[in-house]
Amino acid sequence: MERTAYKYLLNWKNNPNRKPLIIKGARQVGKTWLMKHFGQNEYKNIVYINFEDKKQLKELFTNDFNIERILMAFSVETGINPEPENSLIILDEIQEAERGITSLKYFQEQAPEYHVIAAGSYLGISLHQNNSFPVGKVDFLNLYPLSFNEFILANNENKLLELLENKEWDLIKMFKTKYIDLLKSYYFTGGMPEIVEHFIHHKNFEEVRKLQKNILLSYEHDFSKHAPVKIIPRIKMIWNSIPAQLSKENKKFIFGVLKKGARSKDFELALQWLVDSGLIKKVYRITKPNLPINAYSDNNAFKVFMLDVGLLGALSGLDSHTILQRNKIFSEFKGAIAEQFVSQQFNVDNLYYWSAERSDGEVDFIMQKDNKIIPIEVKAEENLKAKSLKYFCEKYKIENAIRTSMSDFRQETWLTNIPLYTIDAYFNTRDF
């Protein structure tokens, strides 16, 4: 399975100013596989330590940060003597070791010749940031589920991806059916590596759904294991409400959907816990499309998306026939799936949406790129009406807008229509 983050790791390895690298990501997005795969391909050997498994090493850093002593412990544990340049030291689940994250500072200062990659969940890393976090002493890589482009590669359709990256619109149109079939499969499977790998080898949608439900159960287990006891019920309420929130025509997160009379202040900590864990993403409303865009964010109005479109389908209880064969009862929820898909391809911080103060007008996503404001309208099928988008562009004198749908590429004076399956390659803004 090919991950675009591999290129980042190669650049990191070859950088003379390299620092220890922390890979952050939600659970089960493939951090361990990526580190091991990279180490096996690019180094003579791997010194792999998983602090969740190796209980005897959890207190390795409590007395001091003597690098020679630490390396000796790694050697005894793994049977491999770490060598500068030739060994990749992998510290997995580093948040489980007391002062483990702090130790990376001393690797950077005292032994920069060693190549060190650490990994941990978003939640685990964020919980330890107040414990002498090595600010300025580490590099970071955020890892997410596979993008649609990576999904295409996993299906051995390299040439189809090449057409997308080169924007060969005539040929893309010619092979439209293939792209749509892949997109439908991605809608169902999502981008969790274990799920994609199983789908590639077995093409069994029922088994895929079972695996997705197992991941959802593991996340619910994390709620009980890691979250403060008082907010666990509220975390579960928010989590389970996401399909209902996104199925509304207006997808703004409404606390009243959780329970009658629910107030935002009662759920703030639970929402932030889910954000910190990497399981959800909040997309805030902007009041006007001016630069810098974050200065016009309305923090009281936002949409909530999950980390993965396949997990959204599993949480919603959608079966494969509903998605793949366009079941009629799916008509209202297909907009939620399409927006979730687009939000997942745009793993960037400066993603917002816009809605009018006193009307139903809304633009699904607003993005800042190269000091330009780009409004993006998402259509699940081939509906090309864009009344709100046109109103927005006329009101704020926006010269270029994007509509993404199942229709073919079309360039107009103020609007560019791009197929949904091209959006990752078209913008190329997604983090890893």
C-alpha positions in Angstrom: 0.0 0.0 0.0 1.5 3.3 -1.1 1.2 6.4 1.1 2.1 9.9 0.0 3.5 10.5 3.4 6.4 8.2 2.4 7.8 11.0 0.3 7.8 13.3 3.4 9.7 10.6 5.3 12.3 10.4 2.6 12.8 14.2 2.7 13.0 14.0 6.5 15.7 11.3 6.4 17.9 13.2 3.9 17.5 16.6 5.7 20.9 17.5 7.4 18.9 19.5 9.9 16.6 16.6 10.7 15.0 16.4 14.2 13.3 13.5 15.8 9.9 13.1 14.1 6.6 12.7 15.8 3.8 11.1 13.7 0.4 12.0 15.1 -2.9 10.6 14.0 -6.1 9.0 15.2 -6.0 5.3 16.2 -5.7 2.8 13.3 -4.8 5.3 10.5 -1.6 3.3 9.8 1.1 5.0 11.8 2.9 1.8 12.8 2.7 0.2 9.4 4.1 3.3 7.7 7.1 3.6 10.1 8.0 -0.1 9.8 7.5 -0.1 6.0 9.8 3.0 5.7 12.4 1.5 8.0 12.5 -1.8 6.2 13.0 -0.1 2.8 15.4 2.7 3.8 17.6 1.4 6.6 19.8 -1.5 7.4 17.8 -2.4 10.5 14.9 -1.2 12.7 15.0 -0.7 16.5 11.3 -1.0 17.3 10.0 -0.2 20.7 6.3 -0.3 21.5 5.8 1.3 25.0 2.3 0.0 25.2 3.6 -3.6 25.0 6.9 -3.2 26.8 5.8 -2.4 30.4 9.4 -2.7 31.7 10.5 0.2 29.5 7.7 2.7 30.5 9.9 4.1 33.3 13.1 4.2 31.2 13.2 8.0 31.1 12.1 8.8 34.7 15.6 9.1 36.3 17.5 10.8 33.5 17.9 11.3 29.8 21.3 9.8 29.4 21.3 8.8 25.7 24.0 6.2 26.0 22.0 4.4 28.7 18.8 4.7 26.8 20.3 3.2 23.6 21.8 0.4 25.6 18.3 -0.4 26.9 16.9 -0.4 23.4 19.8 -2.8 22.3 19.0 -5.2 25.2 15.3 -5.2 24.5 15.5 -5.7 20.7 18.9 -7.5 20.2 19.9 -4.8 17.7 22.6 -2.3 18.4 21.4 1.1 17.1 23.8 2.6 14.5 23.8 6.3 13.4 22.5 6.6 9.8 22.0 2.9 9.4 19.3 2.3 12.0 15.8 3.7 12.3 14.7 4.0 16.0 10.9 3.7 16.2 9.3 4.7 19.5 5.7 3.6 19.1 2.9 4.7 21.5 5.4 7.0 23.0 2.8 8.7 25.2 2.7 5.5 27.3 6.2 6.1 28.6 6.6 8.6 31.3 8.6 11.6 30.0 9.0 9.7 26.7 8.0 12.7 24.6 10.4 14.9 26.6 13.3 12.5 25.8 13.1 13.5 22.1 14.6 16.8 23.1 17.8 15.1 24.3 18.1 13.0 21.2 18.0 16.2 19.2 20.5 18.0 21.3 22.9 15.2 22.3 22.6 12.6 19.5 21.3 14.2 16.3 23.1 11.6 14.2 20.4 9.0 15.2 17.3 8.7 13.2 14.3 8.7 15.6 10.6 8.5 14.7 8.0 8.5 17.5 4.3 7.9 17.1 1.2 8.4 19.2 -2.5 9.1 19.0 -3.6 12.7 18.8 -5.1 12.3 22.2 -2.1 10.8 23.8 0.3 13.5 22.4 -2.0 16.4 23.3 -2.4 15.1 26.9 1.3 15.2 27.4 2.0 18.6 25.8 2.2 20.2 29.3 4.8 17.7 30.5 8.0 19.4 29.2 7.0 19.1 25.6 10.1 19.5 23.4 9.0 22.7 21.6 11.3 23.4 18.6 13.2 20.2 19.1 11.0 17.8 17.0 9.4 17.7 13.5 5.7 16.7 13.0 3.8 14.7 10.5 0.0 14.3 10.8 -1.3 11.1 9.3 -4.9 10.6 8.2 -6.9 7.8 6.5 -6.0 7.1 2.9 -7.1 9.9 0.5 -9.1 9.0 -2.6 -5.8 9.3 -4.7 -4.1 6.8 -2.4 -7.2 4.5 -2.7 -6.8 4.6 -6.5 -3.2 3.5 -6.1 -4.1 0.8 -3.7 -6.4 -0.6 -6.4 -3.4 -0.6 -8.8 -5.0 2.0 -11.1 -1.9 4.1 -11.4 -2.7 5.3 -14.9 -6.1 6.6 -13.8 -4.4 8.6 -11.1 -1.8 9.9 -13.6 -4.7 11.3 -15.7 -6.1 13.1 -12.7 -2.8 14.6 -11.7 -2.2 15.8 -15.2 -5.7 17.1 -15.6 -6.3 15.2 -18.8 -10.0 16.2 -18.9 -10.9 14.5 -22.2 -9.4 11.2 -21.1 -10.9 11.5 -17.6 -14.3 11.9 -19.2 -13.6 8.8 -21.4 -13.0 6.7 -18.3 -15.7 8.3 -16.1 -17.4 5.0 -15.3 -14.2 3.6 -13.8 -13.7 6.7 -11.6 -17.3 6.6 -10.4 -17.1 2.9 -9.5 -13.9 3.6 -7.5 -15.5 6.6 -5.8 -18.6 4.5 -4.8 -16.3 1.9 -3.4 -14.4 4.6 -1.4 -17.6 6.0 -0.1 -18.3 2.6 1.4 -14.8 1.5 2.5 -13.3 4.8 3.4 -9.6 5.2 3.9 -8.7 3.3 7.1 -5.7 1.2 5.9 -6.9 -2.2 7.4 -10.3 -1.8 5.7 -8.8 -0.8 2.4 -6.3 -3.7 2.4 -9.1 -6.2 3.2 -11.3 -4.8 0.4 -8.5 -5.0 -2.1 -7.8 -8.6 -1.4 -11.4 -9.9 -0.8 -13.9 -7.4 -2.3 -16.3 -8.5 0.4 -18.5 -5.5 1.5 -20.1 -7.4 4.4 -16.7 -8.2 5.9 -15.6 -4.6 5.4 -18.6 -3.4 7.4 -17.8 -5.8 10.2 -14.3 -4.5 10.4 -15.5 -0.9 10.4 -17.9 -1.6 13.3 -15.0 -3.2 15.2 -13.1 0.1 14.7 -16.1 2.0 16.0 -16.3 -0.2 19.0 -12.6 0.3 19.7 -13.2 4.1 19.6 -16.0 3.8 22.1 -13.7 1.8 24.3 -11.3 4.7 24.1 -14.0 7.0 25.3 -14.4 4.9 28.5 -10.7 4.4 28.9 -9.2 7.8 28.3 -12.0 10.5 28.7 -12.9 12.1 32.0 -15.8 10.0 33.5 -18.2 13.0 33.7 -18.1 13.7 30.0 -18.2 10.1 28.6 -22.1 10.1 28.2 -21.9 13.4 26.3 -19.1 12.2 24.1 -21.2 9.3 23.1 -24.2 11.5 22.5 -22.2 13.8 20.2 -20.6 10.8 18.4 -23.8 9.0 17.7 -25.6 12.2 16.6 -23.2 12.9 13.7 -25.2 11.1 11.0 -28.4 12.9 12.1 -26.5 16.3 12.1 -25.2 15.7 8.6 -28.5 14.4 7.2 -30.1 17.8 7.7 -30.4 20.2 4.8 -28.6 22.8 6.9 -25.7 20.8 8.3 -24.8 23.2 11.1 -24.3 21.3 14.3 -27.4 21.8 16.5 -27.1 20.9 20.2 -30.9 20.4 20.3 -30.4 17.3 18.2 -28.6 15.7 21.1 -31.4 16.2 23.5 -34.2 18.7 24.1 -32.9 21.8 25.8 -29.2 20.9 25.3 -26.8 23.9 25.7 -23.4 24.3 24.1 -21.6 25.0 27.3 -22.7 21.6 28.6 -21.0 19.8 25.6 -17.9 22.0 25.0 -15.5 19.7 26.8 -16.9 16.6 25.1 -16.7 18.1 21.7 -13.1 19.2 22.3 -12.2 15.7 23.5 -13.4 14.3 20.2 -11.5 17.0 18.2 -8.3 16.3 20.2 -8.6 12.6 19.6 -8.7 13.2 15.8 -12.1 11.5 15.5 -14.0 14.6 14.3 -13.3 17.9 12.6 -15.1 21.1 13.1 -15.6 23.4 10.1 -16.5 26.9 11.3 -18.8 29.4 9.6 -17.4 32.6 8.4 -19.3 35.9 8.4 -17.6 37.3 5.3 -14.9 36.1 2.9 -12.1 38.5 3.8 -8.4 37.8 4.4 -7.1 36.4 6.7 -10.1 34.1 6.7 -9.7 32.9 10.3 -10.3 36.5 11.5 -13.9 36.2 10.3 -14.7 32.8 11.9 -17.9 32.5 13.9 -16.9 30.0 16.6 -20.5 29.5 17.7 -21.6 28.0 14.3 -19.9 25.0 12.9 -20.4 21.7 11.1 -18.9 18.4 12.4 -17.4 15.8 10.2 -15.9 12.4 11.0 -12.4 11.4 10.2 -13.5 8.9 7.6 -16.4 8.5 5.2 -16.5 4.7 5.5 -16.9 5.0 9.3 -19.7 7.5 8.8 -21.5 5.0 6.7 -20.9 2.3 9.3 -22.1 4.5 12.1 -25.2 5.4 10.0 -26.0 1.7 9.3 -25.8 2.1 5.5 -25.3 -1.2 3.7 -23.4 -1.6 0.4 -26.6 -1.8 -1.8 -27.7 1.6 -0.5 -24.5 3.4 -1.6 -23.4 1.4 -4.6 -26.8 1.0 -6.3 -28.2 4.5 -5.4 -31.1 3.2 -3.4 -34.0 5.8 -3.4 -34.0 6.0 0.4 -30.4 7.2 0.2 -31.4 10.4 -1.7 -31.3 12.7 1.4 -28.2 11.3 3.0 -26.1 11.2 -0.2 -25.4 14.9 0.3 -23.9 14.1 3.7 -21.6 11.4 2.2 -20.5 13.8 -0.5 -19.6 16.6 1.9 -17.9 14.2 4.3 -15.8 12.9 1.3 -14.8 16.4 0.3 -13.9 17.5 3.9 -11.8 14.4 4.2 -9.7 15.3 1.1 -9.2 18.8 2.5 -7.3 18.0 5.7 -6.3 21.6 6.1 -6.8 24.1 8.9 -8.2 26.9 6.8 -11.4 25.2 5.7 -14.7 27.0 6.5 -18.2 27.4 5.3 -20.5 30.4 4.7 -24.2 31.0 5.3 -26.3 34.1 5.1 -27.6 35.6 8.3 -31.3 35.6 7.5 -31.8 33.2 4.6 -31.2 29.6 3.6 -28.3 30.5 1.4 -25.1 28.5 2.1 -21.8 27.7 0.5 -20.6 24.3 1.6 -16.9 25.1 2.0 -14.7 28.2 1.8 -11.0 27.8 1.6 -8.0 30.2 1.6 -5.3 29.3 -0.9 -2.5 31.5 -2.2 -4.1 34.6 -0.6 -7.3 33.9 -2.5 -10.7 32.9 -1.2 -12.2 29.9 -3.0 -15.8 29.0 -2.4 -16.7 25.3 -3.1 -20.2 24.0 -3.7 -20.7 20.2 -3.3 -23.3 18.3 -5.3 -23.8 14.6 -4.8 -25.0 13.9 -8.3 -25.3 16.0 -11.5 -27.5 18.8 -10.1 -25.8 21.9 -11.5 -27.9 24.5 -9.8 -25.7 26.9 -7.7 -28.0 29.7 -6.6 -26.4 30.2 -3.3 -22.9 30.1 -4.8 -23.8 32.6 -7.5 -25.3 34.9 -4.9 -22.2 34.7 -2.7 -19.9 35.4 -5.6 -21.9 38.4 -6.7 -22.3 39.8 -3.2 -18.6 39.6 -2.4 -17.2 40.0 -5.9 -15.5 36.6 -6.0 -14.2 35.9 -9.5 -13.6 32.2 -9.3 -15.7 29.5 -7.7 -15.7 25.7 -7.7 -18.6 23.4 -8.0 -17.9 19.7 -7.6 -20.3 17.1 -8.7 -20.6 14.0 -10.8 -20.7 16.1 -13.9 -17.7 16.5 -16.2 -15.1 19.2 -16.1 -16.5 22.5 -17.3 -14.9 26.0 -17.3 -17.2 29.0 -17.2 -16.4 32.7 -16.7 -16.9 32.7 -12.9 -17.3 29.0 -12.2 -15.3 25.8 -12.7 -17.1 22.5 -12.4 -14.8 19.6 -11.4 -15.9 16.0 -10.9 -16.0 14.8 -7.3 -13.4 12.1 -8.0 -10.9 14.7 -9.2 -11.0 17.0 -6.2 -8.0 15.6 -4.3 -5.8 15.8 -7.4 -7.2 19.1 -8.5 -6.3 21.0 -5.3 -3.4 18.9 -4.0 -3.8 20.6 -0.6 -4.3 17.5 1.6 -1.9 16.9 4.4 -0.6 13.3 4.7 
